[in-house]
Amino acid sequence: MAQNKVLYISQEIAPYLPESPLASLGRSLPQGTQEKGFEVRTFMPKYGCINERRNQLHEVIRLSGMNVIIDDTDHPLIIKVATLQPARMQVYFIDNDDYFHFSPDKRLEIDASPADNDERIMFFARGVIETVKKLRWEPAVVHCMGWISALAPLYLKRMFNDDPTFANAKVVYALRNEKFEGTLDSRFAEKLLMSQFAPEDIASVNQGDVDFIALNKLAIDHSDAIVVSSPEIPQELLDYAIATGKPVLEYSDDEESLNDRYAEFYNSLIEQ
């Protein structure tokens, strides 16, 4: 049964990356959700700055080996896993030499918006979904944290909407104030269309340059609910989320009640 299963698709998780508001939340929220009685799985990119030996990552051979096609090019998908102690919470890593192996002295080069960020987020979303399918693990809630997860709602609701693994899942997108600079590749929409999405599926990014605002609007379009998980969110995004009429969990800086608030929010979505 999927009623108590929550899948987290995260941009950063401490201690695999240095402490930051997003990395700290990437660890504390899944751990707190697990302590509330939910079954949890967590995914993040395997950035090149992550020390595999120190963090005891190992490849999961049975999950690795498939290719993800982006812009008519095959990219091998490698899956690694580690266990966060003392919570004994498994973290899965999406790995690929082309997209995630940055210089080890850099924390997150994606924030500098290299030219292939569009393909990077396509690969990450597709890699997570294909891996969860292989795990035969049916989440009741999929919680996307960080803009690198922004395409997951689109893939789940348009490409995998009939897949039994995700057919009943509620997709939650977290609005965050961590941004990338500039715009994505000018062929971003074209590449999504090549992946068999319809023009109406990607209306938010099908006209002009795709910046942080446009990418987040696309995520909101295909999510079932929105959470505001950091302060100072652009008002344009807040207004856009509210205008959809979808459930919106407002931001609170009360850390003591955080796990209770999210557990209650998840349960309200599951019961719909």
N, C-alpha and C positions, 0 to 999 in steps of 0.2 A: 504494500500500500504506500501511496505517496503523500498521505496527508501531513506527515511531519517532516518532510524532507526539504531542505533549503540548499540550493546551489548558489554559491557566491562566485562571480566572475570579477576579479579584482585587478586593478592596475598596480597596486603596491601592497606588500605585506611585510611588516617587521617580524623578525629581525633579518629577513633576507635582504632588505634594503634598509638604509639608515632611517632613523626615526623621522617621521614627518606626520602631519595630521592625517593624511590619507593612509600612510603605511600603518600607523597605530590603529586606526579604525579597521583597516583590513585584517588585522589580527584580533582585536578585542570584540568586534561585533560577531563574527562567526563563533568565537569561543563562548561568548555570552549566550548566543542563540543555542548552542549545543548544551549549555548548562540549563537552559530552559526546557530541555527535553526533546529538542528537534535533532534530527539526523542531518549532518552537515557535510558537504564537500566544497572545497575551495580551489579555484584555479587562478594562476597568474602567469605572466610571461617569464621565461627563463632568461633574464637579462645577462649579458656577458660579465657584469660586475659581481654576480652572485658566485661566491666560492662554493663549488660543489662538495669538495672534501670537508670543509669546515661545517657546512650545513647538512652533510650526509644525504645528498641527493643521489638517487640511482635511477637508471633508465628502466621503464616498464616495457619490456620487449613485446608483450602481448598487445599493448596499446599503441606501440609505435609502428612505423612502416608504411602507412598510407601516404599518398601525395595529395596536396591541396592545389587545385588549379586556379591560378589568378592571372588574368590577362593572357590567357593561353599558354602559361608556363607552369610546369609542375614544380612544387616546392615540398620537400619531404617534411613530414610531421614527426617530431620526436617528443615523447612524453616521459617526464621524470617526476619523481615523487619524493617527498620528505615528510617527516612527522614532527609537528610542533609539540614540544613538551612544556609543561606537564599535562597539557590538555589532551595529549595523544590525538591530535587533530591532523588528518592527512591534508597536505597541500600538493596539488598537481601543478606541474610546470609545462607550459607550451614552449617548445624549443625549436629553433631553426637558425642555421648559420647566416642566412641572408637577412633576417629581420631583427634578430635580438642579440647578436654578439657584438656589443659595443666595446670601446676601450674600457679596461677595468678601472681606470681612474675617474670615469664618468658615472654619475648616479643614474640619471635618466636622460639620455640624449634625445629621447623622443620629444621632450619639452622644447627643444630647439627647432622642431618641425623639419626634419630632413625630408627629402623629396618623396621617399617611399612610405611615409606615414599612412597613406591611404591603403596601400597593400598590406602594411603591417596590421592594421586593425581588422582588415578583411580576413587575413590568415588567422589571427588570434580568435576571432569569433567563431569561424568555421572549425578551427582546431578543437576548441572547447566542446562544441556541440557534438562533433564526431566522436570525441573521446567519451563523453557521457553516454552516448548511444552504445559504445562498446562495453561500457561498464554495466549496461542494463539497469541503470539507476534512474528512476522516474521522479524528478523533483516536483513538489507542489508549488514551490516559489523559486524563481530565478532572480537573484538580486545582482544588478550590474553596478559596479563601483569604479568610477574613473572613466575619462573620455575614451580610453583605449578599448573599453567594453561597449561603446556606443552603437556598434552595428549588431550586437547580439539580439536586441529586440526585433530588428528587421529580419534577420535570418530565422529567428524562432517563429515569428508570426507569418512569414511569407514563404520561406523555403521549407521549413520543418513543421508547419502547422498541423499536418496530418500524420506526423510520426507519432506512434504510441508513446514514445518516451516523453514527449513534450506537449501532447495534445491537450492536457488539462492543466498545464503549468501557468501560473500567474507571473507575469514579467514585471519586475520593479526596476526602475531606473533612478539612480541617485544623482541629483544635481550637485555638482561640486564646483569650487572656485579655482581649482588647478586648471590652467589653460595651456594650450600649445600656441605658439606664435605663428602669425601669418595664415596661410591657407593651404589646403591639401592640393594634391596634384590636379591639374586642370582636366585630366581624363578620369577623375574619380567616378563620376556618374556613368560614364561610358563603360568602365570596368564592372560596375554593378549591373548594368544592363546586359553585359556579356555573361554574367552569372545567372541570367534568366529572371531577373527581377523586372517587373513591369514599370513603365514610366510613372504611373500613379503611385507606385510603392515608394518611390524616391523623390517625390515632388519637392521636399524640403531642400534637396541638394541638386536638383536638376536644372537650376537656373543660376548662372554666374559662379563666382568663387565660393568655395566651401570653407568657412572659418569655424571657429569654436562654437559660435552661436548656431549656425546652420546645422552642424553635426549633432548638437544636442537636441535641436528641434526634431531631427529625424528619429532620434532615440525616443523622444516623448511621443511622437506619432504612433509608434508601434508597441509601446508599453501599456500594461494594464493599470499601473499606478506609479506615482512619482514620490520620492522622498527628498526632502531638502536636507542634506547632511553636512553642510558647512555654511558659515555666514558669508555675506557679501556676494550672493549670487546675482548675476545681472538681472535687473528688473524685467527686461524683455523676456527672459526665459521663464521667470516666475509667472508673469502674466500669460505667457503661451501655455504653460502647464495648467494653470487654473482654468483657462478658457476651454480646454478640452472636456471639462466636466469629470475627468477621472479622479479617483481618490488621490489626495496629496497630503503627505505627512509633513507638517511644518517643522522647521529647524528648532532644536532646543539645545542649550548648552549644559543642561542638567545631566551629567554623566551617570549619576546614580540611578536615574530612571530610564536610561537609554535602552537597556536590554528588555525591560518590561514594555516600553513603548513599541519597540520593533516586533516583539513577540505578539503583542495584541494586534498590531497592524497586519502581520502575516496571517494570523488566524482569521481576521475579518475578511481578507481576500480569499482565503481558502474556502470559507463558508458561503461565499457568493454563488 
